[in-house]
Amino acid sequence: MSEKEGVLCRLMSDKGCGVVQEDDIKPDKRLYEIGFDSLRFMELVILIEEELNITLPDEILDLSPVTTVSDIFEIVARMS
C-alpha cells in the first residue's frame, strides 16, 4: 500500500469520517460495506481535498452501490 493509500484509508476509518477501524478497510470493499452513505461520502470528499490539497472532479460525487475503496485510490492517484 502506498503512502497516499494509507492516508486515504485513515480518512475512511474511524480516525477520519468513517465508522470502521483502519485495518478493516481493504481495496476490494465497497464503500457501503464499510459504512458510507451519501452524507458520509461527502465528508470524505472534503477531507481528501483538504488533506491532499487537491480538487476532486464532480464525477467522484456519484457514489454508487458498487464504488470500492480501490476506485477512490485510482481517482485520487489520477488527480495527484
C-alpha positions as CSV (number, residue, x, y, z in Angstrom):
1,M,0.0,0.0,0.0
2,S,1.4,3.4,-1.0
3,E,1.7,6.3,1.5
4,K,-1.2,8.1,-0.2
5,E,-3.4,5.0,0.0
6,G,-2.6,4.8,3.7
7,V,-3.7,8.4,4.2
8,L,-6.9,7.6,2.3
9,C,-7.6,4.5,4.5
10,R,-7.1,6.6,7.6
11,L,-9.6,9.2,6.3
12,M,-12.1,6.4,5.6
13,S,-11.6,4.9,9.0
14,D,-12.9,5.9,12.4
15,K,-9.9,8.1,12.7
16,G,-11.4,10.2,9.8
17,C,-15.1,10.3,8.9
18,G,-15.7,6.5,8.8
19,V,-17.1,4.0,11.3
20,V,-14.7,1.0,10.9
21,Q,-11.1,0.5,12.0
22,E,-8.4,1.2,9.5
23,D,-7.4,-2.5,9.4
24,D,-10.9,-3.3,8.1
25,I,-10.5,-1.2,5.0
26,K,-9.5,-3.3,2.0
27,P,-9.2,-2.2,-1.6
28,D,-12.0,-4.6,-2.8
29,K,-14.5,-3.4,-0.2
30,R,-17.5,-1.4,-1.4
31,L,-17.9,1.9,0.4
32,Y,-21.4,0.9,1.5
33,E,-19.9,-2.2,3.2
34,I,-17.6,-0.1,5.4
35,G,-20.4,2.2,6.4
36,F,-20.5,5.0,3.9
37,D,-23.8,6.6,2.8
38,S,-24.0,9.7,0.6
39,L,-23.6,12.2,3.5
40,R,-20.6,10.4,5.0
41,F,-19.1,10.1,1.5
42,M,-19.4,13.9,1.0
43,E,-17.5,14.3,4.3
44,L,-14.8,12.0,2.9
45,V,-14.5,14.1,-0.3
46,I,-14.0,17.2,1.8
47,L,-11.4,15.5,4.0
48,I,-9.5,14.2,0.9
49,E,-9.4,17.6,-0.7
50,E,-8.2,19.3,2.4
51,E,-5.6,16.6,3.4
52,L,-4.1,16.2,0.0
53,N,-4.7,19.7,-1.3
54,I,-6.4,18.6,-4.4
55,T,-9.8,19.2,-6.0
56,L,-11.7,16.1,-6.9
57,P,-13.8,16.0,-10.1
58,D,-17.6,16.1,-10.0
59,E,-17.6,12.5,-11.3
60,I,-16.5,11.3,-8.0
61,L,-19.6,12.7,-6.3
62,D,-21.6,10.0,-8.0
63,L,-21.4,7.4,-5.2
64,S,-22.9,4.1,-6.4
65,P,-23.5,0.8,-4.6
66,V,-20.5,-0.7,-6.4
67,T,-18.0,2.1,-5.7
68,T,-15.0,0.5,-4.0
69,V,-12.1,1.7,-1.9
70,S,-9.9,0.9,-4.9
71,D,-12.0,3.2,-7.1
72,I,-11.2,6.1,-4.7
73,F,-7.5,5.1,-4.7
74,E,-7.5,5.3,-8.5
75,I,-9.3,8.6,-8.8
76,V,-7.0,10.3,-6.2
77,A,-3.9,8.8,-8.0
78,R,-5.1,10.4,-11.3
79,M,-5.5,13.8,-9.5
80,S,-2.1,13.9,-8.0
